[in-house]
C-alpha cells in the first residue's frame, strides 16, 4: 500500500483498505463479514436512497456481544484514521495557500491590509503594543481518547506525512508502509477505553505536551512572518510580546477535589523543568552554530559586559569554557548560560533569577552578531529563541487558580467566626464593609499559624492561599497570578478572595497585589448585574488599591457554557454580547482597562467555532487588545497537535486581533445601529422562553435520561472531576460538558440551536421583516457569526438518528420529540431564508465531510441505541457501548 502523492479521498480509501487488512488478520472471518455488511448497508442508506435503516438495523440486532464489540471498534478506528487523513488535507491546503499567497487571514494579509488602507506606522505601532493573546488550556473532560491511543495516532500521522512530503525511493516507501501497517495493527490491539479515570497529573501532562512539543517550536515562526511583513511595509517598527500561554490543568479546583496543593506544586515544578530543558537544548544547538573567531569580532557593549559578569559569577565554569572554546566568545557565553540554567531553583549560587535575565543574555548575543555583520545568523537562529524566552519564561504556561465562590464564602465565615464576627449572618453591604476594613488593616484577622487548625473546606482553602504565597516566592509571581471565581454573583465574592490573599501575604496594600482576581460571570443574573457588581468593586477603597497595584487592569471572565445551558443558544449569545458592551462602559467610566476572558468550549453551544471569527465579532468597545480564551478537550488536539495547523491557528488569531484592535483604536465600527438591537432582543427573549419551557416541562429530565446516553457518559473515565456539581441528575446541576456531549452523541445538538427558530419567528410575527434580518446577517459580524454557528450545529444534527434515541424514551417521546422536530424545521427554514444559501453550512467542505462520515457514524448510533435498550449488559456489551461513545465522538469530531 502507498499513500504517496494524493488527496484526502485517496488517503481515506487507502487507510480504509489498510484497516480492512488488519481486521482480516486480527478478527474472525464472520466478524469481518459482519463489519462489511453493516458498512455497505449504511452506505446504501445514505448514498443510494435505499430502503430505511432496516437493513443496517437487522445486521446489528442479531450480533452477539463479542461481535458487537468488534463492530464498534472497527468503525471507531476508521474515524480515528479518517481524522488523520483530513488533518493531512488541512496541512496541504495551508501550505498551498501560503505558497500562492491566497490566505487572506494570514499575518502578512493583516499587515498588507493596513498598508493598502494607508494606516500610518505610529498607529500600527500602537496596535502592536496593545495586543496580547492568551490561549488558556483547561483540563475539562471532553477528550474521549486515551493518551496511549493518541500517541499511536500521532505516529500514524507522522508516517502519512513522510509518505506525502518526502521524495522516497521504492524501498523507503515500502519500509514506511510496513511501519504504518504495524502501527495500525498495534492500534487495533490496544485497549480503546480507559480502565481508570485520568488523574489530574495526567491532564496536566496532556496540556504540557502541546506546549512543549508544538507551540514552543512554532511561536517563533509566527513572529518571523510578522517581522518579515513589517519589514516590507513598516521597516522601523519593533515587535513586542504578542502571545502568552496559560493553563488551568493542575490548578482548577472548581468541583474537582483531586486538585490539591501538592498537584499544583508538582505541575509548576515540572513545567519549569521542561522549559529549562528546552532552553538548554536550544543553547546547545546554538553552540554548534555560533563558532565565530574572537579575532574577527568587535566585542563591546552589552554582550561583553554580560560575558564578563558571568565569568566573575562562575569562574570555574568560565575557565573550562575558555579551555574548550578558545577564541570563541559566543560559545563560551552559551556554556555559561547553560550552567546558569542548570542552577535555577538550585541551592548552588549563580543561577538565573528570572527569565528576564536569560532574555537579556540572548538579546545581547543577537545584538553582537548584528554589530559584527552576522545579522542573517541572528535572524535565523537566535531571534526564535528570543521569542521563546519572551513567551514561555521559566513557567512554560502560567497557571490560573479557580474555585467556586461558595467555598470562599464558607472559609471567610469560618475565619471571622473565630474572631467573633458573624459574617455569615450579615447582608451584602455589611459583608463588603467587613471585608474592606479587614483588608485595609495591618494586622491579620487570624494568625496564619492557626490555619492548620481549620478542617474541611475552610482548611483546604486557607492552606491553598498559604501555598500560593510559597509558589510565588519559589516560581515567581507570573507563574501563578490569576484567580478565577466561579458563579460570581456579588461584589463580596471578589472581595473574599482579596481578603484571603491578604491574609496569606500575597496582597499587601497599598503597593503590592500578587493576583489578578477574575470574577466569572455566567448566570443571567450575574451578567445583567455586572454594573452593580463591578461598579461596587471599582468604588471600593481596598479593591481600588489592589487594581492600582495591578496597573488598573480588570480581568472579567465570561461563562459561555453555563450561560447557554441556563438560557439557550440565542439568548445566551445576545446576553454575553450586550453585557460585554456594558462591561466596557463600566470600565471606561472608572478609567479601568478591561481584559475579557472568554470561557469558550469546543462545541458551538459552549462558545466554540473558529476563534478568528469570534474575535472579529466581539463588540468593538471591548477590544482593548488583550484577550484570553479557553482551549478545551478535543479542540486542543485538533488545533495544536500538528505544527502546521498550530501555526495557522496562531496566525489567524493574530490577524483577527490586529484588525479588531485597529478598528477599536480608530473608532471604525464603534457602536452598531440601535435599530439592529431590537430584532435580536425580541428574538432572544422569545428564544429563551421557548428553551426554558422545554427544560421546565414535567418529564423533560426523564426524557433526557432515556433519549441520550447521559448515564454512560457520566460513568466514562474522561476526566478527573465529577460530571455534576451536586452528584445528582438535574439539568441545573449537570455540568455543561456532559449536557452537550449527550445531545451530540444522540445527533440532536439542540444546545446549539433550540429556540432560535421560535425567536426569529417571534420577531417576524411582531411586525419585523425578513429584509432586516438579511441586512443584519450581511452587515453585523455578531449576528452573522451567531447564525453561522447555529447552522453548523443544525448541519450536524440528524433527526432520523435522533428519532431512534427518542424511541427509547417511552411515554415521554410524544411529549418532547415532536417539539424538537418542529423547532429544528423552523430553524432550518429561517436560516436558509436569511442567509440565502442552498445548504445549511457556511463552509461547503463541512457538508462534504458530513457526507463522508454519516454512513460510518450511523452504525455506531444504531448500535448504541440497541445497547442502551439492553438491560443487564454483559461486560462485552458494556465495552461495546463505551466504544460507540468514543467512535461517535471521533466521527462527529466533537464531544462537549
Order of alpha helices (4+ residues) and beta strands (2+ residues): alpha-alpha-alpha-alpha-alpha-alpha-beta-alpha-alpha-alpha-alpha-beta-alpha-alpha-alpha-alpha-alpha-alpha-beta-alpha-alpha-alpha-beta-alpha-beta-beta-beta-alpha-alpha-alpha-beta-alpha-alpha-beta-alpha-beta-alpha-alpha-alpha-alpha-alpha-alpha-alpha-alpha-alpha-alpha-alpha-alpha-alpha
